[in-house]
Amino acid sequence: MDKTVSHESVYEAILLPEIVRTKFYYPHKLELLGEFLSKMRIVHLSLFISLCIFPAASLAEGVAYSSIEVNVTEVVAETDDNFICATLDWWPHDKCSYNRCPWGYSSAINLNLSNPFMATAIQAFKNLRIRIGGSLQDQVVYDVGELKSPCHPFQKINGGLFGFSKGCFHMKRWDELNRLFRKTGVVVTFGLNALNGRHWIKQDVWGGDWDPSNAHNFIKYTVSKGYPVDSWEFGNELSGSGIGARVAAEQYGKDLIALRKVIHEVYESSHVKPLVIAPGGFFDEQWYAKLLEVSGQGVINAMTHHIYNLGAGNDPSLVSKILNPSFLSEISTTFSNLRDTIQRHGAWASAWVGESGGAYNSGGHQVSNTFVNSFWYLDQLGMASKYNTKVYCRQSLIGGNYGLLNWSTSLPNPDYYSALLWHRLMGKGVLALQSDAPPHLRSYAHCSKGRAGVTLLLINLSNETHFITQFHSSRNNNVRTLGIDHHPDDKGTILFQGLKRTVSFVGTRSSKAPTFREEYHLTPKDGYLQSQVMVLNGTPLEVTGDGEIPALEPALVDVNSPVSVGPLSIAFIVFPTMYAPACNQI
């Protein structure tokens, strides 16, 4: 069934670059172009052209041309099929930061699993990876087998790690979670308590051997129930200088060998063996290298690290950091160093981001849960992919200010739709690109997901520059241009024929779709960066009346026209007809 997008903003995003090109290359055609648009009843743009005719209304300011060349002959990095991941934390309802308590009942121990929208939101990804873990992970007691102490809920106590006591995880609750996971196709990563049996030495230092008995009984129960766990993670933020507690790398490596033995024993008769991943902390090069050396080959399948590069959740400069391209690029050093550390000391392992919420301590109020955060989040996904990161776990699925879902309503925050679009459009294969655009236009290229072609992600951090971008693909040292030539003949026939095709087909599904590209332009509602409503191609993204995720429909645009990305906006551009031989090998 045909679906037409009639919003003026879509026409503006697609036709504005053609208007600007007309002014620069053949200004004598502006009046003719204005008449054409008036006939097509695109009045606001025809009026715009009338302003262009007068010298006082110069369009040179605020418009920048750029060119991006995508190398389609080689995949430079590769992500996992379930790259997009979200976490379920352990925080009780009385976890508070900065005089706010943004967790409510949204953790693994108290989330309302019967909420029908929860299943709907997860199922939209088909196979969403969920990592169960977080700060209280190393204080969780699994209520199975013979316990050495009573199993009580988490309680606030003075002197407790993160201000809380140990907390009980009942098997009935584990059963309930697995019913939801099976129903929704979740890929499970579970974080184990890595402090069990150890003793406090001084300050944040813990020592002694890990006691695997409680984890052994829990894993055994999990296997007996037939619950599929894709990966078991060992510990949370105990690496390097640690957060609240730390364990030496030598000791941690020995304990990982013990965990691997438990996994081997319990899963001995299973056809599918789970991964062992660690350490789930902040990257420390010497510590990570020592861990790989001590544990040895075949013990750790993936090295997980955490990223909170925006700083504290109450930092008043969060928005300015997010919109600063130089600041966003700083974290690339961490990705690069982890990749190199793995290559030198444990090439059998891969790199994962096990937890990342941007701003720590529950995220930034009215920042992490608004449109502006998607600039940081999508840039992180693109950057992590370039450095061969297999999985990226967002803190959190729900809970805190940084949840993909709102902790009080369970409805999607803007980053939910950013994650969903990435998951649906960006394939495993990462392609290299070269751009002559200034740093405020961030660009990433992947093989398209589940189909032929290439998908690009463009992030415009500038608050004043409208980028008009021409794309090229390079094959065997030859460059193939995908857009209109910058110097059409004097008759302007290419422009006007292209405009007629564009106006006829914008937002319309057609049998001629292969001659068009798909565009998904993301902006905030009413232009307010800290809006909690994301707009796709002019349409606010809101849950439907019957509780369904809204359709994420693209605008269909003539493949030979340049791409226009407005100030402070994000765009996914899908080229279904771009031949990418490297993508055929994945």
N, C-alpha and C positions, 0 to 999 in steps of 0.2 A: 504494500500500500504506500502511495506517495506521501511524503511528509514535507511540508514547506515551512521553512523558518522565515518569518516575515518581519523580524525586528530590524529597525533601521541601523542598529549598531553593527549587524553582520555585513550589510551592504557597505557601510562606511569603512569597515576594516579591510574589505576586499577591493573596493573601488577607489579609495583614497590614494593608494600608490599610483594608480593609473592617472588620476587627476594631476598629481604632482609631477609625474613623468611628462605629461602633456605640457605643463607650464615650462619645464626646463628644455624639452627637445623641439616642440613645435607650438609655441604660445599662440600663433595665429589660428590654431584649431580650437582654442578654448571656448569660443562662442558656439561653435558647432557641437562640441561635446556637451555644453550646457543645455542646448536644445534637445539633444538626444536623451539626457537624463530627465528632463522635464516631461518628455513624451512617455518615458517609462515610469513617471510619477514618483521619482526619487527626489522629492522637492528639496529636502534639506541639503543635498549635495549639489543640486543645480544652483541654489543660492550661494553655496560655498564657492562655486566656480565663478560666479559673478564678482565675488570679492577678489578672486585670483587675478582677474583681468586688470585690476588697478595696481600700479606699482607700489602703492602704500601698503598693500596687503601681501607682503613677501612670504612665500612658503619655505624659503631657504632655511629660516630659523626653525629648529625643532624637528627637522627631517634629516635622516642620515641614510645613505645607501651603503650596503655591505654585500659581501659575497662570501658564501660558504661552499667549500669543496669537500665532498665526502669520499673517502677512499673505500670503494665497494669491493676491493679485491682481497682484503684481509680482515679477519676478525682479530682484534687486538686484545680482547679480554672476553670473558664469558661468565655470566651469572648462573645461579641455580634456577630451576623451573619455578621454585617457590621463593623467589628473591624477596618479594614483599612479605613482611612479617610484622606482627604486632604482639605486644606483651600483655599478659595478665599478671598484675602484681599481687602482693600479699597484704597490703596495708589495711588495717582496720578502719572503721568509719571515723575514728577520732584522730587520725593522722592530720596534722595541721602544719601549715607553713605561712609565715608572714601574716598571722592573725586571720588566716582563712583555712577552711577545712574542705578542700575540693575533691574528696574521695568518696564520701558517702558510702553507699553499698555497691561498690564496683570492682571488688577484687576477687581473686580465686576462691576466697572463703565465704563471701557474702553476696556476690552478684546474683541478681534475680534471673535465673536461667530459664524461667517460664515466660519471660517477656518475648512475645512472638517477633518483635522487630529485631531482637538480638540475633536470632537465627537468620532473618532476612538479610541483615547487614553483613553477616559473615558469608552467607551463601552467594552473595553477589560476586565474590572472588573465586567461587567454585572450590578452590583448594587453598585457603589462607593458612599460612604457617602462624601458629600461636606459640609463643614462648612463655611458659609459666615460670616466673622468677622475679627477683627484685631484692631490695635492701634487706628484708627480713628473711630471705631465703635460707640463710645459714643459722636460723633459729627455729626452723620448722621441724616439728616432731611428727613422724608418720605413725598414726594410730593403728599399728598392725604388729602382730607378734608380741613377744614379751618385752615390755618397756621397763627401763631402769628408773623411771620417775613418772608421776602422774601426768596425764595429757590434758592441759588446760588451754583455753583460748588465749590469744595475745592480750596482754594487759599493759597499760602504761606503768612503768616503774622507774624510780630514780636509779641511775647507774646502769640501766640496761642498755644493750647495744641499740642505738638509735632511739633510746628511751622506752623500749618495749621488752617484755619478757619473752621467753620461748612461747611458741604457739602450736596448737594441735591441728593436724590435718586428718580429718576422719575419712575412712574409706568409703563411707556412704556418700560423702561429698565428691570424692574422686569418681565414684560410679555415676553420679549426676552429671559431672563435667564431661565424662566420656560419652554419655548419651547425646549431649549437645554436639560434641566433636564428631561423632559418627553421623549424626543427622546432617551436619553442615559441611562435611568433607575436610575438616581441619587437619593439617599436618602438625603434629605435636612435638615441641621441644620442651623438655622438663628440666628445670634447674634443681640440683640436689644440694642438700645441706653439707657443706665441706668443713664445718667447724666441729661436727659431732665427735666427741671423745678428746678433743684437744683441751689444753689449759692455757689460761692467760699468763703471760710472763711479765710484761711491763708495757706501759703506755698502750699502743695499739698492737703489740706483738703477741702472737699466739704460737704455741709450739706443741710438740708431741704428735704421735701418729693419729691419723684419722681412723675413727671407729666405723667400719662399713656395715655393721650388723643391722641397724635400722633401715638404711638404704637398701640393703640386700633383701630384707623382708618386704619392703615396699615394691621393689622391682619384681620380686617373685610373685607378689599378689597381682601386679599389673599384667604380667605374662599369663598367669593362670586365668585371668578374666578375658584374655584375648584383646586387651587394649593396645592398639598400635602406637608406639612412641618412636618417632623417627630418630630422635637424638636425645641423649642424656648429657646435661651440662653440669660441670663440677664447680660449685662455688660461685659467689657473686662479689666482685670488687675486693678480693683479697690479694691481688697482685701488686707488685711494686710497693709503694708506700701505703696502699690500701685506703679504703674509706671506712673508718670505724674499727677495722681489724685488718691484720695482714699476716701472711704466712710466707716463710722463705721459699724460694723457687725450688731448692733441692728437696725440701720436704714435700712440697706440692707435687713434684714429679714422681716421687716414690708413692704417694697416695693415689695418683692417677693410674699407676701400674696396678695397684690393688683394686681400683674401680674396674679397670679393664678385665681383671680376672673374674670379678663378680658378674660382669656382663657376659663373659664367655661361658661361665657356668650356667647361669639362668637361661640364656638363649641357646644353649648347646643344641637342642633339637629343633630350633626355629629355622625356617628357611630364610627369613629376612633378619639381618643383624642390624641393630641400631648403631648410630654414630656416637662417639664420645667426643665432646667438645669442651673447651676450657680456655682461659680461666675466667672469662666473664668479668674483666676488670679494665682499668685504664692502661693503655699501652706504655710499657717500660721496656726499652730495647734489651737491656742486659737481663732483666728478669725473664722476659719471654724467651730469649735465646737459651738461657740456662734451663728453663722448663722443658724445651724441646730436646736439649742434649741429655738431660737426666731421664726423662720418660722414654726416649728412644723411638725408633721407627715402629709404626703400626699401633701406637697407643692413642695418640690424639689425631682425630680426623679433621678438626677445624679449630683454629685459634680465634676466640671471640674477644672483642674489645668494645668498650663503651665510649660514646661521644656526647659530651655536653658542652660544646665549644662556645655557646652563646653566654655562658656564665650563669649567675644566680637569677632565679625567677623574678626577683624584685629589682633587678637592674633597670633603671630608667632609660638606658640606652639600647635596649633590646632591638627596637625597630631600626634604629640607625645602623646597628651591627648587621642586621639581616639585609639591609639595602646597600651595604658596602662591599663591592666585589673583591677588594683587597683582603678584607677581613674573612670573607667566605673562603678564599683560596688558601688561607693559612693552614687549615686542617689537612690540606693535601699532603703535607709533610708526614703526618701520622700515617696516612694510607700508604704512602710510598715506603716509609721505613718499616712498617709491618710486612708489606709485601717482600721487601728485600731480606728481612730477618727470616721469614719462612723459607725463602729460596736458599739461603745460606745454611740454615740449621735444621730445617725440617720440611723438605720439599714434598713430603707425602701429605702434608696438611694444607688446608685452604684457609682463607681469611673470611671471617664473618663480623658484621657489626651486631653484637648480641643485644645491645640496648642503646637507644639514642632518643633523647627528648628535646634536644636543643638547649633549653634552659633547665637547670637542675632545681631541686626542691619543689617538685610538682609543676614546673613550668611557669610561664609568665601569664598572670591574669590579664585577660583582654589582649593578649598577644599570641600565645601559643595556640589558642583556640579560634583564631581569626584568619582572614585571608592572607594577611602579610606573612604568616608563618610558612605558607606554601612556597614562597621564594627560597627560604632556607631549606625546607624539606626536599623539594624536588631537585634543588642543586646538590644536596647531599646524595640523593639516589644516583644522579648522573655521575658525580665525582667518584663515589664508591665503586660504581660499575667499572669505570675506567681503570681502576687499580685492582681489578680481578676479585673484587669482593663478591662472594657467592650469595650471601643472605644479608638483609638489612632489617633489623627488628626495631620497630618504632615503639617507643614508650609514650603512650600505651594504646591498647585497643580502646579501653575505657578507664577513666580514673585520672585525677589530676587535671590541670588546665591543658595538658598536652595530649589528651586522649583523642583518638580519631573520632570517637563518639562522645557526645556531651555526657558528663558524669551524672547530671541530674535528670536529663530527659531521655538519654540514650539515642538521641537523634544525631545525624552526622554533623561534625564540624567540617570546615572547608578542606582540611587535609585528608579527610576520608575520601573525598572525590578525587583529590590529587593522586592518592595511592591507588584508587580503583582505575583511573585512566592509565596510570603507568602500568599496572598489572595487565590491563587488557591490550595495550598498544605496543609497549616496549618489549621486544623479544630478548633472548639470552645473549645474542651476539652483539658485542660492542664494536662500533666502527670508528676509526680515526677520522678527524675532520680538521680542516684549516679554515680560519676565519680572519677577515681583515676588519671585523667590527671592533669597536672599542670595548673595554672590559665589562661595561654595563650590560652588554648583550651576551648572556651565557648560552652556550649551545652544546648539545649532546646528540649523538646519532646511534641508533641501534637497528639491527634487523627487525622488521615488523614481526609481531607475535602471531603465530598461527597462520601466516599467509605470506605471499611474496611481497617484496618491496622493502622500503626503508622508512623508519619513523624518526623524526627529529623533535627534540624538545628545545624550545627557545624561551629564555627567561629574560625579560627586559626590566632591569633594575632602575633605569633612568626615569625620573619624574617629568621629563620634558622632551625627550627624544623619541620620535616615531621612526622605527627602523623599517626600511624597505630592503628586503634581502633576496638576492638571486642565489639559487642553488645549482651546484654542478656535481656530477659524479665523475670520478677518475677511474679509468680502467686501462691497465697496461700502458701507463704514462700518457694516455689520451684523455682529454677533458671533454665531457659531453654536457652541454648546457641544457638545463631543463626549463628555462624561462624565456620570456620575450627578449629579443636582442635589444640592447640599450640604444641602438641607433636605427629605428625602423625607417622605411622609405618615406619620402616627403608627403606621400598621399595619406599616410596614417592608416592604411587599410588594416594592418595587423592589430593596431590598437582597438579600432572600432568593432572589428569582427570579434575580437576577444572579449570586448565589453558586452556585446550582445549575447554571446554564449554565457558569460559569467552571470549577467542579470537574469537570464532565463533559467539558470540551473542552481543558483545559490540556495542551499538548504533543501534541495529536491533530490530524491532518489530517482535514478534514471537508468534505462538500459544502457546508456552511454557512459555509465559511471567510471569505467576503466580509463577514460580520457580526463578524468578529474582527480584531484587530490582531496584528502579529507583534512579539514582544519577544526581544531578544538581550541577556541580562544577563551581564556579564563580571566575574569576581572572581578573586583569586589562590587557588591550591590551599592548603588548610588555613588560609586567612586571612592567609598570610604575604606581605606586599607585595613582598618581593624573591624570591618564588618564580619559577622559570623555567617553571612550568606554569600556563597560563591555563585557567580554568574557564568554560564556557558553559552557562548555565542548569543549573548543578549537575553538569555532565559535564566532566571534564578533557579538554582537547584534546590528543590524542596521535596520532601517525602510526599507521595501522593495521598489522596484521601483514603485509599484502602491500605495504607501502610507499606507501600512498595518504594524501592529506590527509583528515582526518576530516570527516564531514558537519557543516556548520554549521547545525543545525536550530533554528528559533525555537520559543518557546512561543506558542501561540495563545490570546489573551485576549479576553474580551468587550470590544468597542470602546467601550462606554459606561462602563467602570470607570476610575477614576483610575490613573495610573501610579505605581508604587512603585520608588524607587531607593535601595538600601541604602547605608550608609556605605562610603566608599572603594571604590566600584564604578562601572562604566560600563554604559550601556545604549543600544542602538540600538532605536528604536521605529518601526515601519512602520505607517502608517495607509493601507491600500490603498483605502479607501472615502472618504477625504477629498478632496473636490472642490477642485482647485487650478487655476483657469483660466489662471494665468500659466504653468504647466508645459506646457500644450498648445501654447505658442508656441515652444518650444525645438526 
